[in-house]
């Protein structure tokens, strides 16, 4: 069973966390593109380890979903 946690961060730490999640999402997006096309999507690129492009896409989407959840919660708190 999944649990929900509340974590308190200042704006700088939150920005750093979002940047890190964005880097991970981009890594999985690049891996999916590489697995689909066989070409490196950037000048410097390290492929993530996974079964196929679909798995890489799924992981990238999961990271993007986490980022969106955080941004939504941030917007709600700014509006309050």
C-alpha beads as a LAMMPS data file, in Angstrom:
LAMMPS data file: protein, C-alpha beads

80 atoms
79 bonds

1 atom types
1 bond types

-500.0 500.0 xlo xhi
-500.0 500.0 ylo yhi
-500.0 500.0 zlo zhi

Masses

1 110.0

Atoms # bond

1 1 1 0.000 0.000 0.000
2 1 1 1.339 3.437 -0.935
3 1 1 1.717 6.117 1.705
4 1 1 1.578 9.881 1.291
5 1 1 4.250 12.105 2.801
6 1 1 4.433 15.816 3.425
7 1 1 7.929 17.246 3.007
8 1 1 8.843 20.846 3.780
9 1 1 11.523 22.548 1.656
10 1 1 12.462 26.154 1.111
11 1 1 12.125 27.646 -2.370
12 1 1 15.797 27.089 -3.235
13 1 1 15.745 23.408 -2.265
14 1 1 12.461 22.909 -4.094
15 1 1 13.983 24.432 -7.229
16 1 1 16.992 22.143 -6.930
17 1 1 14.747 19.110 -6.556
18 1 1 12.681 20.085 -9.609
19 1 1 15.872 20.603 -11.621
20 1 1 17.095 17.143 -10.621
21 1 1 13.797 15.520 -11.569
22 1 1 13.881 17.339 -14.909
23 1 1 17.386 15.999 -15.589
24 1 1 16.215 12.453 -14.874
25 1 1 13.127 12.855 -17.080
26 1 1 15.276 14.201 -19.926
27 1 1 17.696 11.285 -19.548
28 1 1 14.833 8.824 -19.993
29 1 1 13.370 10.822 -22.901
30 1 1 16.779 10.799 -24.606
31 1 1 17.122 7.067 -23.983
32 1 1 13.708 6.407 -25.541
33 1 1 14.640 8.485 -28.592
34 1 1 17.967 6.692 -28.934
35 1 1 16.321 3.272 -28.691
36 1 1 13.744 4.253 -31.325
37 1 1 16.104 5.921 -33.819
38 1 1 19.561 4.552 -33.034
39 1 1 20.895 8.099 -33.052
40 1 1 22.205 10.122 -30.127
41 1 1 19.732 12.910 -29.295
42 1 1 22.458 15.188 -27.848
43 1 1 26.196 15.751 -28.275
44 1 1 26.963 14.087 -24.946
45 1 1 24.575 11.298 -24.078
46 1 1 24.580 8.268 -21.801
47 1 1 21.753 5.822 -22.334
48 1 1 19.829 4.620 -19.293
49 1 1 19.477 0.882 -18.764
50 1 1 16.065 -0.500 -19.700
51 1 1 14.350 -3.124 -21.850
52 1 1 13.125 -0.895 -24.667
53 1 1 11.901 2.543 -25.743
54 1 1 8.466 1.922 -24.232
55 1 1 9.938 1.342 -20.787
56 1 1 12.086 4.473 -21.143
57 1 1 8.999 6.465 -22.185
58 1 1 7.080 5.156 -19.180
59 1 1 9.840 6.193 -16.800
60 1 1 10.169 9.625 -18.429
61 1 1 6.408 10.141 -18.123
62 1 1 6.546 9.136 -14.461
63 1 1 9.228 11.733 -13.745
64 1 1 7.224 14.366 -15.646
65 1 1 4.147 13.417 -13.618
66 1 1 6.047 13.889 -10.335
67 1 1 7.241 17.300 -11.537
68 1 1 3.688 18.294 -12.455
69 1 1 2.320 17.201 -9.075
70 1 1 4.921 19.316 -7.297
71 1 1 4.273 22.329 -9.543
72 1 1 0.514 22.028 -8.963
73 1 1 0.979 21.913 -5.194
74 1 1 3.347 24.886 -5.394
75 1 1 0.794 26.883 -7.384
76 1 1 -1.951 26.039 -4.863
77 1 1 0.226 27.298 -1.995
78 1 1 1.164 30.486 -3.832
79 1 1 -2.519 31.220 -4.505
80 1 1 -3.493 30.623 -0.853

Bonds

1 1 1 2
2 1 2 3
3 1 3 4
4 1 4 5
5 1 5 6
6 1 6 7
7 1 7 8
8 1 8 9
9 1 9 10
10 1 10 11
11 1 11 12
12 1 12 13
13 1 13 14
14 1 14 15
15 1 15 16
16 1 16 17
17 1 17 18
18 1 18 19
19 1 19 20
20 1 20 21
21 1 21 22
22 1 22 23
23 1 23 24
24 1 24 25
25 1 25 26
26 1 26 27
27 1 27 28
28 1 28 29
29 1 29 30
30 1 30 31
31 1 31 32
32 1 32 33
33 1 33 34
34 1 34 35
35 1 35 36
36 1 36 37
37 1 37 38
38 1 38 39
39 1 39 40
40 1 40 41
41 1 41 42
42 1 42 43
43 1 43 44
44 1 44 45
45 1 45 46
46 1 46 47
47 1 47 48
48 1 48 49
49 1 49 50
50 1 50 51
51 1 51 52
52 1 52 53
53 1 53 54
54 1 54 55
55 1 55 56
56 1 56 57
57 1 57 58
58 1 58 59
59 1 59 60
60 1 60 61
61 1 61 62
62 1 62 63
63 1 63 64
64 1 64 65
65 1 65 66
66 1 66 67
67 1 67 68
68 1 68 69
69 1 69 70
70 1 70 71
71 1 71 72
72 1 72 73
73 1 73 74
74 1 74 75
75 1 75 76
76 1 76 77
77 1 77 78
78 1 78 79
79 1 79 80
